[in-house]
Every structure is written in structure tokens, then in C-alpha cells.
Amino acid sequence: MQPNRPARTDPRAAAQQAQMAASLAGAVDLAAVQARNEAAARAAAAPPPSATAPAGAPGSAVIDVTEETFQSEVLDRSFQVPVVLDLWAEWCGPCKQLSPVLERLATEGAGSWVLAKVDVDANPALAQGLRVQGIPAVKAVWQGQLVAEFTGAIPEEQARQFVTELVAATSGGAVPGAAEDDGEAEEPEDPRLDAAEAALDRGDLAAAEAAYQAILETEPEHPVAGLALRQVQLFRRAEEAGPDALAAAEAAPDDIAAQTRAADFLLGTGDVDAAFGWLLDVVRRTAGEERDAARQHLVELFGIVGDEDPRVGPARRALMTALF
């Protein structure tokens, strides 16, 4: 539904703003079914890991990973279940203490997560790309992103807590064995959303933002308002950036704020691939704090678009490749 907006002096800006509002209306509609779509898509992507399969075999909860198999066994698989990297070496005494603990926990996990073992001596480029500074090193990957890590041998109790919290934090995705939605029960509509939707209908992004914020003040975990608020805020940023954002970013390639404004503008006008590609280029050519700022903003855009969108998965994998 396209809102009626006040007349603008720049017809290009008016058209772009109308397109942004129309895109937003569709995006908000996706929020209510996002969790179900994500679970179905990832569950169908690959066979779930099995606690009974021999270690290292396809579908096993404990696998060996090399530089050649990292993409498929870690990055791709992490869109189905969280993958925990165990970086070790034969000469490392603490590694021999920690690895058996992780292997036992992975088996107990019954396929809810995968332990991917990496011999750093046999895969030095991979170890360097992962910025391994000491071993044993453990890094958790979920949906193509590093989400948690630690270095050194830790007691089994702490290791168990690490993987328990990891699985709990990612259980909204395709954790094997999770209850499937039988399609019979649907969440009732929330009348508090009416004010936000009415504001969107008339193109009032500020009022829509205020309405979603009011819902979140009383219900921080609301299933729709959180994502919808981030989407509205994106479109407000894109609207403020305007069509000059791209030229400004090209003129100041080292200005990270200018680069993120350009990406916001592209996404706000519906060009998802261009927005992702813009920030991927920034990540590839920068380092340090600038690179991390670009990475964080790109991850934020992934969340706004939603993992059910087929363009997000390839972009997440491209980001991991750029980082490592």
C-alpha cells in the first residue's frame, strides 16, 4: 500500500520515498512469519547432524574441517545449526584436555550443534584467517557469523555452559528435534499494531517509529514490533540520507559513516543486493575499527531484511570470506 506524501520539490526524492514506504509495508508483513520461514528453510537445506554417526562421517556431530571444506562444513552448515570450531594441534597439551570434553558434549547434544575440528598446523591459512592467537581456541559460528569464542582449556562445566547458552541463543533457528509448527495455531493479531500500520499507510515514519517503540517499552520481546522498528528506523535513515548519499560516499571512501549512509539509502530504495555489496566492498578494503564498523552495520542490515530472504545467505557467506 503506497502512502500519500506531501509534495516535494525534487520529484526523484518523492518517488524514492514512496518506494521506501511501500517496501516497508511488505517487510513488516514478513515479520510475523519470519521465525517459521527461517526454521523451514534451514531444516530443508541439509540433513541434520547425528549423534550416532561415526566422528568425521557425513552428518556426524563431530567433524574434521580443512581449508577446502570450511565453506561447506562450517559456513553453509551454520545456517542449519550452530558450529563450534575447535582449533588444535598435535603438540598442544591443553588441546588434548579440551578436545575430548567438546567431543563428548557434541555427542550429548544429539545434533543440536556441530563440533568442527581444525588442525592449525595442517591448515595454517585457515588459522590465520580466523585470527588464532593461541590454542586451544574455540569459536562459535551461527548463520555465517562468529558469535562467541574463548581461548585456552576450560573446565567441563564452563564448556557445557558455553554450548548450552549457544544453543539456547540460536534455538529460534533450525535446531534439529525442535517442535514443528503444525500450521493449526496462529498468533492472534495485536491491536496495538494498528496505530503503527495506520502511520505507515499515510507515510508518517516518525509516528510509526513512536508506535513501535511504545509497544516495546511494555513488551521488549514483542514478535513483530522489534523487527518492524528496525525497519522503520532504516527507512528514516535512508530518507534523511537522500539521493546524494551515493555521491558523497564515493567522494569520501574512507568515511565509514558516509559508506553506511549510502548502504542505508540503497536498501531503503529496495536495492538489497547493491546495499549488501556496497558494505562488503568496504569490509574488503578496510581494517581495524573501520572494518568492524562496516561489518556491524552490514550484520544489522541482514537482520532488517531477514534470513528468509534468499539474498541474505550468500551475502553472509561473502562477509565471512571477506573477514577470513
C-alpha positions in Angstrom: 0.0 0.0 0.0 1.6 3.3 -1.1 1.0 6.3 1.3 0.1 9.8 0.2 3.1 12.0 1.0 3.3 15.8 1.0 4.5 17.3 -2.3 8.3 17.5 -2.7 10.4 19.9 -4.7 12.5 17.1 -6.0 10.4 14.5 -7.9 13.1 11.9 -7.7 13.1 12.1 -3.9 9.3 11.8 -3.8 9.4 8.7 -5.9 12.1 7.2 -3.8 10.3 7.9 -0.6 7.1 6.4 -1.8 9.0 3.3 -2.9 10.6 3.1 0.6 7.3 3.2 2.3 5.8 0.6 0.0 8.8 -1.7 0.6 8.5 -1.2 4.3 4.8 -2.3 4.4 5.8 -5.6 2.8 8.7 -6.0 5.1 6.6 -5.6 8.2 4.2 -8.2 6.9 7.1 -10.7 6.7 7.9 -10.2 10.4 5.0 -12.3 11.7 6.1 -15.4 9.8 9.9 -14.9 9.9 10.6 -17.5 12.6 8.7 -20.2 10.8 10.2 -19.4 7.4 13.7 -19.4 8.8 13.3 -22.8 10.5 11.7 -24.4 7.4 14.4 -23.1 5.1 17.4 -24.1 7.1 15.9 -27.5 8.1 15.5 -28.3 4.4 18.9 -27.1 3.4 20.9 -30.2 4.6 20.4 -33.4 6.6 20.7 -32.7 10.3 23.8 -33.8 12.2 23.5 -37.1 14.0 25.0 -38.0 17.4 25.2 -41.7 16.3 27.1 -41.2 13.1 30.9 -42.0 13.4 33.1 -39.0 14.1 34.2 -37.4 10.8 31.5 -39.1 8.8 28.9 -37.0 6.8 26.1 -36.0 9.2 28.3 -36.5 12.3 28.1 -34.1 15.2 32.0 -34.2 15.3 33.7 -33.4 12.0 37.2 -32.6 10.8 37.5 -29.4 8.7 40.2 -28.3 6.3 40.7 -25.1 4.3 39.0 -26.9 1.3 35.9 -27.9 3.3 35.5 -24.8 5.5 32.9 -23.2 3.3 30.6 -26.2 3.1 31.2 -27.8 6.5 31.2 -24.6 8.6 29.8 -21.6 6.8 27.0 -23.4 4.9 26.2 -25.8 7.8 26.0 -22.9 10.3 22.7 -21.8 8.6 21.2 -25.1 9.8 22.8 -25.4 13.3 25.5 -23.6 15.3 29.0 -24.8 14.5 31.7 -24.8 17.2 35.3 -24.7 15.9 37.9 -26.5 17.9 41.3 -25.2 16.8 44.0 -27.6 18.0 47.5 -29.1 17.2 49.1 -32.4 18.0 51.8 -30.9 20.1 49.3 -28.9 22.2 48.9 -30.4 25.7 45.8 -28.3 26.7 44.2 -29.2 23.4 44.3 -32.8 24.5 42.4 -31.9 27.6 39.7 -29.8 26.0 39.0 -31.7 22.8 37.6 -34.8 24.4 35.3 -32.7 26.5 34.0 -30.9 23.5 33.6 -34.1 21.6 31.6 -35.6 24.4 29.4 -32.6 24.7 28.7 -32.6 20.9 27.6 -36.2 21.1 25.4 -35.4 24.1 24.0 -32.5 22.0 22.2 -35.0 19.8 22.7 -32.9 16.7 21.7 -29.6 18.2 25.2 -28.3 17.3 28.3 -29.5 15.4 31.9 -29.6 16.6 34.2 -28.8 13.7 37.9 -29.7 14.5 40.6 -27.8 12.7 44.3 -28.8 12.9 46.1 -25.5 12.8 49.4 -27.0 11.6 47.7 -28.7 8.7 45.6 -25.6 7.9 47.8 -22.5 8.6 45.9 -20.2 6.2 42.6 -21.0 7.9 44.1 -20.4 11.3 45.5 -17.1 10.2 42.2 -16.1 8.6 40.4 -16.9 11.9 42.9 -14.8 13.8 44.0 -17.6 16.1 46.5 -16.2 18.6 46.7 -19.2 20.8 45.4 -22.7 21.1 43.2 -24.4 22.0 40.9 -21.8 20.5 37.1 -22.3 20.3 34.9 -20.1 18.1 31.2 -20.5 17.5 29.7 -19.7 14.1 26.0 -19.2 13.5 24.4 -18.1 10.2 27.8 -17.3 8.8 28.9 -15.1 11.7 31.3 -15.5 14.6 29.0 -15.2 17.7 31.2 -16.4 20.6 34.7 -17.6 21.4 37.2 -18.4 24.0 40.9 -19.4 24.2 42.5 -22.0 26.4 41.4 -25.1 28.2 38.5 -24.6 30.5 36.7 -26.9 32.9 33.9 -29.1 31.5 31.3 -27.2 33.5 32.3 -24.0 31.7 32.4 -25.7 28.3 29.0 -27.1 28.9 27.7 -23.7 29.8 29.2 -22.2 26.7 27.5 -24.7 24.3 24.2 -24.6 26.3 24.0 -20.8 26.0 24.9 -21.0 22.3 22.2 -23.5 21.5 19.7 -21.5 23.6 20.5 -18.3 21.8 20.1 -19.9 18.4 17.2 -22.1 19.1 14.9 -19.8 17.1 16.5 -21.3 14.0 16.6 -24.9 12.8 17.8 -26.8 15.8 17.0 -30.5 14.9 14.4 -32.0 17.1 12.6 -28.8 17.7 8.8 -29.0 17.6 7.4 -28.3 14.2 4.6 -25.8 13.5 1.6 -27.9 12.5 0.0 -24.8 11.0 -3.1 -25.1 13.1 -2.5 -22.3 15.6 -1.7 -18.8 14.5 -0.7 -15.9 16.7 -3.6 -13.5 17.3 -3.3 -10.1 15.8 -2.1 -7.4 18.3 -4.4 -4.3 18.2 -1.5 -2.2 19.4 0.0 -2.5 15.9 -2.9 -0.7 14.3 -1.5 2.7 15.1 1.8 1.9 13.6 0.2 0.4 10.5 -2.0 3.4 10.1 1.0 5.7 10.3 2.7 3.6 7.6 -0.4 3.8 5.4 -0.2 7.6 5.5 3.6 7.7 5.1 4.3 9.0 8.6 7.5 7.1 9.5 8.1 9.1 12.7 4.7 8.2 14.1 5.2 4.6 13.1 8.5 4.5 14.9 6.9 6.0 18.0 4.1 3.4 18.0 6.5 0.5 17.8 8.7 2.0 20.5 5.6 2.3 22.8 4.9 -1.4 22.3 8.5 -2.4 23.0 8.6 -0.3 26.2 5.9 -2.6 27.7 6.9 -5.8 25.8 10.6 -5.8 24.8 10.3 -9.3 23.2 7.3 -8.5 21.0 7.4 -10.8 18.0 6.7 -8.1 15.4 7.5 -4.7 16.9 11.2 -5.2 17.3 11.9 -6.0 13.7 9.4 -3.5 12.5 11.0 -0.7 14.5 14.5 -1.5 13.0 12.9 -1.4 9.5 11.2 1.9 10.2 14.5 3.4 11.5 16.3 2.2 8.4 13.8 3.9 6.2 14.1 7.1 8.2 17.9 7.0 7.8 17.5 6.3 4.1 15.1 9.2 3.7 17.4 11.5 5.6 20.4 10.4 3.6 18.7 11.2 0.3 19.8 10.6 -3.3 23.1 12.5 -2.7 24.3 9.8 -0.3 25.9 7.7 -3.0 27.9 10.6 -4.5 29.0 11.7 -1.0 30.2 8.2 -0.2 32.1 7.9 -3.5 33.8 11.2 -2.8 34.9 10.1 0.7 35.8 6.4 0.5 37.5 6.5 3.9 34.4 8.0 5.7 32.7 4.9 7.2 29.6 7.0 8.2 29.2 8.1 4.6 29.5 4.5 3.5 26.8 3.3 5.9 24.5 6.1 4.8 24.9 5.1 1.2 24.1 1.5 2.1 21.0 2.6 4.1 19.8 4.6 1.1 20.3 1.7 -1.3 18.4 -0.7 1.0 15.7 1.9 1.6 15.0 2.2 -2.1 14.7 -1.6 -2.4 18.1 -2.4 -3.9 19.1 -5.1 -1.4 22.0 -6.6 -3.4 23.6 -3.2 -4.0 23.3 -2.3 -0.3 25.0 -5.5 0.7 27.6 -5.3 -2.0 28.4 -1.7 -1.0 29.3 -2.6 2.5 31.1 -5.8 1.5 33.4 -3.7 -0.6 34.0 -1.5 2.4 34.8 -4.5 4.6 37.3 -5.9 2.0 39.3 -2.6 1.7 39.4 -1.5 5.3 40.9 -2.8 8.5 40.6 -2.3 12.3 37.8 -0.2 13.7 36.6 1.0 10.3 36.3 -2.6 9.1 34.4 -3.7 12.2 32.0 -0.7 12.0 31.2 -1.7 8.4 30.8 -5.3 9.4 28.4 -4.5 12.3 26.3 -2.3 10.1 26.1 -4.9 7.4 25.0 -7.5 10.0 22.3 -5.1 11.2 21.0 -4.8 7.6 20.9 -8.6 7.4 18.7 -8.6 10.4 16.4 -6.0 8.9 16.0 -7.8 5.6 15.5 -11.2 7.4 17.2 -14.5 6.9 14.3 -15.9 4.9 15.3 -13.5 2.1 17.4 -15.6 -0.4 19.9 -12.7 -0.8 20.9 -12.7 2.8 22.5 -16.2 2.9 25.0 -15.6 0.1 25.8 -12.1 1.5 26.6 -13.6 4.9 28.9 -16.2 3.4 30.6 -13.4 1.3 31.1 -11.5 4.5 32.7 -14.4 6.3 35.0 -15.0 3.3 36.0 -11.3 3.3 36.8 -11.4 7.0 38.8 -14.6 6.9 
